[in-house]
């Protein structure tokens, strides 16, 4: 299972995504200060999967409580679109593995700008930021956000993606198992069903 601080980060992600601000505050107060930079990365990336409003409200809560970091890496970035694009392509391919090219083709079919935004902003500018949050932890936190939203295709992809970038099946299963605490029993049932689909597939966890 994820270590205790990592588990708090996954709950933080889920609670920000669900808009459970009292629980966001509880998570932040339990997160050791040396993990605050990672926590800021978690909340920042949540806008990709739950919207800007939820991320803004989560950041408002932690601002009130206080952010204690030895570094301001969480507030810095290299503003280079070419680097975002190349880093996004690399991260996206790592996460999606053999399905990467199929994903890019499908996104381009849906809307060409969706494909470029996904790669440049989503996977390049945000998911590839590195710093205090590894790609493995980013994906585990993505699972915590998606698990409650009835978005089985996306959850399916990121369950596999987390393993592709270094999470163990046990870590993935542990994050899925906490869905009910944040999102309720109906969401837990849906997340469990998606996890079982992944397990039973030819290329399962």
C-alpha positions as CSV (number, residue, x, y, z in Angstrom):
1,X,0.0,0.0,0.0
2,X,1.1,3.6,-0.3
3,X,3.0,5.0,2.7
4,X,1.0,7.1,5.2
5,X,1.9,10.4,3.7
6,X,1.1,9.2,0.2
7,X,-2.2,7.9,1.4
8,X,-3.1,11.4,2.7
9,X,-2.2,12.8,-0.7
10,X,-4.6,10.4,-2.4
11,X,-7.4,11.4,0.0
12,X,-6.5,15.0,-0.5
13,X,-6.9,14.5,-4.3
14,X,-10.3,12.8,-3.9
15,X,-11.6,15.3,-1.4
16,X,-10.6,18.3,-3.6
17,X,-12.2,16.6,-6.6
18,X,-15.4,15.9,-4.7
19,X,-15.6,19.4,-3.2
20,X,-15.4,18.0,0.4
21,X,-13.7,21.1,1.8
22,X,-14.0,20.1,5.5
23,X,-12.1,16.9,4.7
24,X,-9.6,18.8,2.5
25,X,-8.8,20.9,5.7
26,X,-8.4,17.7,7.7
27,X,-6.1,16.1,5.1
28,X,-4.0,19.3,5.0
29,X,-3.6,19.4,8.8
30,X,-2.5,15.8,8.9
31,X,0.0,16.3,6.0
32,X,3.5,16.9,7.4
33,X,5.0,20.2,6.3
34,X,7.7,18.5,4.3
35,X,5.0,17.1,2.1
36,X,3.2,20.4,1.5
37,X,4.9,21.0,-1.8
38,X,3.6,17.6,-3.0
39,X,0.2,18.5,-1.7
40,X,0.2,21.7,-3.7
41,X,1.0,19.8,-6.8
42,X,-1.8,17.4,-6.1
43,X,-4.4,20.2,-5.8
44,X,-3.0,22.0,-8.8
45,X,-3.3,19.0,-11.1
46,X,-6.9,18.3,-9.9
47,X,-8.2,21.0,-12.2
48,X,-7.5,18.6,-15.1
49,X,-9.9,16.0,-13.8
50,X,-12.5,17.8,-11.7
51,X,-12.4,21.4,-13.0
52,X,-10.9,24.7,-12.0
53,X,-13.6,25.5,-9.5
54,X,-12.8,22.5,-7.3
55,X,-9.0,23.2,-7.5
56,X,-9.5,26.8,-6.6
57,X,-11.7,26.0,-3.6
58,X,-9.2,23.4,-2.4
59,X,-6.3,25.9,-2.7
60,X,-8.4,28.5,-0.8
61,X,-8.7,26.1,2.1
62,X,-5.0,25.3,2.3
63,X,-4.1,28.9,2.0
64,X,-6.1,29.7,5.1
65,X,-4.5,26.9,7.0
66,X,-1.0,27.7,5.8
67,X,1.6,26.3,3.3
68,X,5.0,25.4,4.8
69,X,7.6,24.6,2.2
70,X,11.3,24.8,2.1
71,X,11.0,25.3,-1.7
72,X,8.7,27.2,-4.0
73,X,9.1,24.7,-6.8
74,X,5.3,24.1,-6.6
75,X,4.8,27.7,-7.8
76,X,7.4,27.7,-10.6
77,X,7.4,26.4,-14.1
78,X,9.4,26.6,-17.3
79,X,7.2,28.4,-19.8
80,X,8.2,26.7,-23.0
81,X,5.5,25.3,-25.2
82,X,7.9,23.0,-27.2
83,X,9.1,21.5,-23.9
84,X,5.5,21.1,-22.7
85,X,4.7,19.3,-25.9
86,X,7.6,16.9,-25.9
87,X,7.3,16.2,-22.2
88,X,3.6,15.7,-22.6
89,X,4.1,13.2,-25.4
90,X,6.6,11.3,-23.3
91,X,4.5,11.2,-20.2
92,X,1.3,10.3,-22.1
93,X,3.1,7.4,-23.8
94,X,4.5,6.2,-20.5
95,X,1.0,6.2,-19.0
96,X,-0.9,4.7,-21.9
97,X,1.8,2.3,-23.2
98,X,0.7,0.3,-26.2
99,X,-2.6,2.3,-26.4
100,X,-0.9,5.7,-26.7
101,X,-1.2,6.0,-30.5
102,X,-4.8,4.8,-30.4
103,X,-5.6,7.5,-27.8
104,X,-4.0,10.3,-29.8
105,X,-5.8,9.3,-33.0
106,X,-9.2,9.1,-31.1
107,X,-8.7,12.5,-29.4
108,X,-7.8,14.1,-32.7
109,X,-11.0,12.6,-34.2
110,X,-13.1,14.1,-31.4
111,X,-11.5,17.5,-31.7
112,X,-8.0,18.3,-33.0
113,X,-7.5,21.0,-30.3
114,X,-8.5,18.6,-27.6
115,X,-5.6,16.4,-28.6
116,X,-3.1,19.2,-28.5
117,X,-4.5,20.6,-25.3
118,X,-4.4,17.2,-23.6
119,X,-0.7,16.7,-24.6
120,X,0.6,20.2,-24.2
121,X,-1.3,21.4,-21.1
122,X,-2.5,18.3,-19.4
123,X,0.4,15.9,-19.8
124,X,3.1,18.4,-20.6
125,X,2.5,21.5,-18.4
126,X,0.8,19.7,-15.5
127,X,1.4,16.0,-15.2
128,X,5.1,16.3,-16.3
129,X,6.0,19.0,-13.8
130,X,7.9,16.5,-11.6
131,X,9.3,18.3,-8.6
132,X,7.8,17.2,-5.3
133,X,5.4,14.7,-6.9
134,X,6.5,11.7,-8.9
135,X,4.6,10.5,-12.0
136,X,3.6,7.4,-10.0
137,X,2.0,9.5,-7.3
138,X,0.4,11.8,-9.8
139,X,-1.4,8.8,-11.3
140,X,-2.5,7.4,-8.0
141,X,-4.0,10.8,-7.2
142,X,-5.7,10.9,-10.6
143,X,-7.4,7.5,-9.7
144,X,-8.7,9.0,-6.4
145,X,-10.3,11.9,-8.3
146,X,-11.8,9.8,-11.2
147,X,-13.0,6.9,-9.1
148,X,-16.1,8.9,-7.9
149,X,-17.2,10.5,-11.2
150,X,-18.8,7.7,-13.2
151,X,-16.1,8.0,-15.9
152,X,-15.2,4.3,-16.3
153,X,-13.2,4.6,-19.6
154,X,-10.9,7.3,-18.1
155,X,-10.6,5.4,-14.8
156,X,-9.8,2.2,-16.7
157,X,-7.0,4.0,-18.5
158,X,-5.5,5.5,-15.4
159,X,-5.7,2.3,-13.4
160,X,-3.5,0.7,-16.1
161,X,-1.5,3.9,-16.4
162,X,-0.5,4.0,-12.7
163,X,1.0,0.5,-13.0
164,X,2.7,1.5,-16.2
165,X,4.6,4.3,-14.4
166,X,5.6,2.3,-11.3
167,X,2.7,1.8,-9.0
168,X,2.1,-1.7,-7.7
169,X,-1.3,-3.4,-8.3
170,X,-1.7,-3.4,-4.5
171,X,-1.2,0.4,-4.4
172,X,-3.8,0.9,-7.1
173,X,-6.3,-1.4,-5.4
174,X,-5.8,0.4,-2.1
175,X,-6.7,3.8,-3.6
176,X,-9.7,2.3,-5.3
177,X,-10.8,0.7,-2.0
178,X,-11.0,4.1,-0.3
179,X,-13.5,5.5,-2.9
180,X,-16.5,5.0,-0.6
181,X,-15.0,7.2,2.1
182,X,-14.9,10.2,-0.2
183,X,-17.5,9.5,-2.9
184,X,-20.0,7.1,-1.3
185,X,-21.1,3.5,-1.8
186,X,-22.5,3.9,-5.3
187,X,-19.2,5.3,-6.5
188,X,-17.3,2.5,-4.7
189,X,-19.4,-0.1,-6.6
190,X,-18.7,1.6,-9.9
191,X,-14.9,1.8,-9.2
192,X,-14.8,-1.8,-8.1
193,X,-16.5,-2.9,-11.3
194,X,-14.0,-0.9,-13.4
195,X,-11.1,-2.4,-11.4
196,X,-12.5,-5.9,-12.0
197,X,-12.7,-5.2,-15.7
198,X,-9.1,-4.2,-15.8
199,X,-8.1,-7.3,-13.8
200,X,-9.9,-9.6,-16.1
201,X,-8.6,-8.1,-19.3
202,X,-5.9,-9.7,-21.3
203,X,-3.5,-6.9,-20.3
204,X,-4.7,-6.6,-16.7
205,X,-2.9,-5.1,-13.7
